Amino acid sequence: MNFELTDQQHAIVEAVRSVCAPFDMHYWDERDRTATFPHDFHRALCEGGWLGVAMPETLGGAGLGILEAALVMQTIAESGAGMSGASAVHMNVFGLNPVVVFGSPQQQTRFLPPLIAGQEKACFAVTEPDAGLDTTRLKTVAHKVEGGYSVSGRKIWISTAQVADRMLLLARTRSLAEVGKPTEGLTLFYTALDRERVEVREIDKMGRAAVDSNMLFIDELFIPEEDRIGEEGRGFEYILHGLNPERILIAAEAVGLGRAALSIATEYAKERVVFGRPIGTNQGVQHPLALAWMQLEAANLMVMKAAARYDAGLPCGAEANAAKYLAAEAGHNACQTAVLTLGGMGYSREYRVERLLRESYIPRIAPVSPQLILCFIAERVLGLPKSY
């Protein structure tokens, strides 16, 4: 068992750091303050080929694994970009995994190269206001019409829909009354985001203003038959295939976010002098920072284990969920500790840790709540009875 990165993985980290270097803390402060999408940062990552890190080589990707994708996302967050930088490309790196696995060769050729090249951006249109995490209860419907489907419904918390060209959309093609199990009758589409039929309404939120979150109001959107991914009615199954990679990448981003905050706090503790000595001399300051480091490192080991198991084709549901939980908590604690280490200056925008703290709530909340992860581990790992 080797916990060290390979030479290739080290090279990936260094290359992504080089791409991120021109986009410093001031850049991300401005994007947060003005709520402006980081198009130039997105373009720089595209030019480096990083959006296709886990996509097939035959389509212009690098053909690497989720572990390498996790390193890319972690490095972006750790650079100071935080969740703003990670979320700007998160969907493009992992989101079309169902197309990679279940799409036809024609669909892969049509959809993936423009995404990898940065010519198109995508959003993930699954969550709904009345369904929450109970995806089987979503109400967006797709009625069969000549040549395709007519889709109507609502989606919520859809990231990057303000700038997206296409969306990965889950809709019900058969009602709950018509199916034997709630997971049946859901169909997956990857289609153009037609703004004449889809109203995209931005949600004003606490943090990560650089990357928009939205309500989608879909009114008789026509989706051609060739934009349906896989078989009709099996969309829930296809979406599940991408859940573990998403949890792994979110976890990697949370670790990177926490490391960025810890770095700022540690330097401040070395330099800030009170009562004639650096505040980092005091154990009351040292110990919380040391604990934050240990928590981040422990969470990162679970991230790497989950990613390695996924890439090896081994079951990784428990590890991916545990990684998401542990990394989100560790990242949040590191950011909170950083703010408290800086004291009053931690509350100011000047030292940036307040932005990182606001963003640290994202991996705690999404894409699944910490409580449901605890339920999953209790039931699927420990064999306890279902509690809901």
CORFEN-V365580 format. One line per field, one symbol per residue. ss: DSSP state (2 for helix, 1 for strand, 0 for the rest). phi: phi as a letter, one per 30 degrees, with the letter a starting at -180 (. if undefined). psi: psi as a letter, one per 40 degrees, with the letter a starting at -180 (. if undefined). Layout:
ss = ???
phi = ???
psi = ???
This chain:
ss = 0000002222222222222220002222222222000022222222200222000022200000022222222222222222222222222222002222220022222222222200000111100000000022200011111001111111111110000001111111000222000000011111110000011111000000000011111111111122211000012222222022222222222222222222222222222011001122202222222222222222222222222222200000222222222222222222222222222222200000222222222222200002222222222220000000
phi = .bcdddedddddedddedddedcdededdddddchcdddddeddddddiddceccdddcjdciccddddddddddedddjdhddddddbedddcdceddddcddedddddcdeddddidbcbbccbdbdcchddedcdcdcbcdbdilbccblbbbhcdiddcdcbbcccbccbdedccdbdddicbcbbbdddddcbdccdcdbdbhddcdbbccccbhddbdedcdciddjcdddddedcddeddddeddddddedddddddddddddcdcbhiadddddddcdddddddddddddddddedddddddddicebedddddddddddddddddddddedddiedddddecidddddddddddddcdbddddddddddddccidddcb
psi = hheiiidddddddddddddddegadddddddddefhhgdddddddddeeeefdeiideeeaefaadddddddddddddeedaddddddeddddddfdddddeiiddddddddddddeediiiiggdiidedbegdeeiehihhhihebihhiaiiifhieddeidiihhhihehideeidideiehihihiighedehhhhihhidafddhiiihhhhgfhhhideehhaiheedddddddedddddddddddddddddddddddddddddhhhfeiidedhdddddddddddddddddddddddddddddefihedddddddddddddddddddddddddebdddeiddeedddddddeddeddieiiddddddddddddefiihe.
